Amino acid sequence: MRDAAADDAIERLKTAGLFRSVRKGRVWHENLVGDLGALDGYAKTSSRYEGYVRGERTKLLPFKNGPLSLRRSIRYEVLQRL
């Protein structure tokens, strides 16, 4: 929800003519966790992940002794004030 709210705010600024986009793209973010127990704790307390998608934890059981790597793509946009 926070990502969608941020995207909406940026679009409102551009629509209002206050800023223009000069560059956009994606970067990769990697987060290493020690084992499945550490991932459980992280997913439980992270506002980004809020637990697992149904069935995903079961797929990770063979890797329970870790280390595990979470990789995700992060969208960014550079704005210029008009």
C-alpha positions in Angstrom: 0.0 0.0 0.0 2.9 2.4 0.8 4.4 1.8 -2.7 1.0 2.6 -4.4 0.5 5.7 -2.3 4.0 6.9 -3.2 3.4 6.2 -6.9 0.1 8.1 -6.7 1.8 11.1 -5.1 4.4 11.3 -7.8 1.8 11.1 -10.5 -0.1 14.0 -8.9 3.0 16.1 -8.8 3.7 15.5 -12.4 0.1 16.0 -13.5 0.0 19.3 -11.6 3.1 20.4 -13.6 5.3 20.8 -10.6 7.9 18.2 -11.6 8.8 16.2 -14.7 10.5 12.8 -15.0 14.1 12.8 -16.1 14.9 9.2 -15.5 13.3 6.0 -14.3 14.3 2.5 -13.9 14.8 -0.4 -11.5 17.5 -1.4 -9.1 17.9 -4.8 -7.4 18.0 -5.0 -3.6 19.4 -8.1 -1.9 18.8 -9.1 1.8 20.7 -12.1 3.2 19.2 -14.0 6.1 20.9 -16.8 8.0 18.3 -19.5 7.8 14.6 -20.2 7.5 14.0 -19.3 11.1 15.5 -15.9 10.6 13.4 -15.5 7.5 10.3 -16.4 9.5 11.1 -13.6 12.0 11.9 -11.1 9.2 8.7 -11.9 7.3 6.6 -11.7 10.5 7.8 -8.2 11.4 8.4 -6.6 8.0 5.7 -4.2 6.7 7.1 -5.0 3.3 6.4 -8.8 3.3 3.8 -9.4 6.1 4.3 -13.1 6.1 4.4 -15.6 3.2 2.3 -16.0 0.2 0.3 -19.2 0.6 2.5 -22.3 0.0 5.8 -20.4 -0.4 7.2 -21.4 3.0 6.8 -25.1 2.1 9.0 -24.5 -1.0 11.7 -23.1 1.2 11.9 -26.1 3.6 14.8 -27.8 1.7 16.8 -24.6 2.3 16.0 -24.3 6.0 19.7 -24.3 7.1 20.4 -21.3 4.9 21.8 -18.9 4.1 18.9 -17.5 2.2 18.9 -14.5 -0.1 15.8 -12.3 -0.8 16.1 -10.3 -4.0 13.6 -7.8 -5.2 13.4 -5.2 -7.9 12.8 -1.6 -6.7 11.4 0.9 -9.2 12.7 4.4 -9.0 12.1 7.7 -10.7 14.2 10.9 -10.7 12.2 14.1 -10.9 13.1 17.7 -11.9 11.3 20.6 -10.4 9.7 22.9 -13.0 
